[in-house]
Amino acid sequence: MEIKLVGHQKQWDYLKSSFESEQMAHAYLFCGENQIGKKTLAIEFIKILNCQDNNKPCGKCKNCIDIEKGNFLDFLFLRTGEESINFEGMFSYNSALPDLKSGEVLTDKKEIGIDQARKAQDFLNLRSYFGGYKAVVIDNAQNLTTEAQNCLLKTLEEPKGKTILILVSNQPERLLVTIFSRCQTIKFFTNKEINEFLNTPQRNKKEKEILDELLKVLDGTLAEKFAYTKNLKEDGGNTKEIFEVLQRYFRKELLQGPSLQYSKAISLKLNLIDDLIYKITFTNASPKLALEILFLEI
Ligand SMILES: [Zn+2]
């Protein structure tokens, strides 16, 4: 199923592939402005984890439907009472189970306190009802009291089997550093932010051609990479331009990256590119050789 959330495709693909490659984190922090689809994506992700169809999330199987309705026994949703109950108007969520083993824990306060945090913790410690993933989503996680956050730290430090905790927040800076550092951060952007990234600087046609070819080469085999550098003139020709195109591309990727881990990987590539550009500009290093080094490393 394609998610029709403009601008979040990268985040979605990233989460989906981490599930498919079994490299999921136990805890995520979805951060970004209010009302841009963080919660919706969190719910869709939980559907992926528990969907009974091959094409996950199908949105049609019993698990997908129950998750959407808030009737899924392995899913708990925690939030404060200050917001409307609709998930950004896309679908509504009902608490069907009075014993709060699943469904929604709604506090009437503006804070999410220690009692709710303990409920989340106990919930994740219980065996999965359906044998799949147990999931907790905490909306407006910045409203967790310090006591509640400290309680959750234990869960983050000793995650159990197939469990996942997703904190959703528009003010992640209000969370304890220890919480922040134990969650994999997924950043969400508003359309305005995305447009700014995409439009500055404007890519001209030539740069686009160079980049398209480069991206193909970067995905290719080592032999294809060396075939590419072999075609360059011995004096390097437009090698510096190639480096600069890649530098702009990765800078943009860094800004739009879906997670801190992803950003770290991009940073390493950018450091290498910056270093090689410096060398071919200010020393007599061979531009062609520099590009070969780059291709070997990234
Ligand atoms: Zn399904």
Boltz pocket constraint, residues with backbone or C-beta under 6 A from the ligand:
constraints:
  - pocket:
      binder: B
      contacts: [[A, 47], [A, 50], [A, 51], [A, 52], [A, 53], [A, 55], [A, 56], [A, 57], [A, 58], [A, 59], [A, 60], [A, 61], [A, 62], [A, 63], [A, 64], [A, 65]]
      max_distance: 6.0
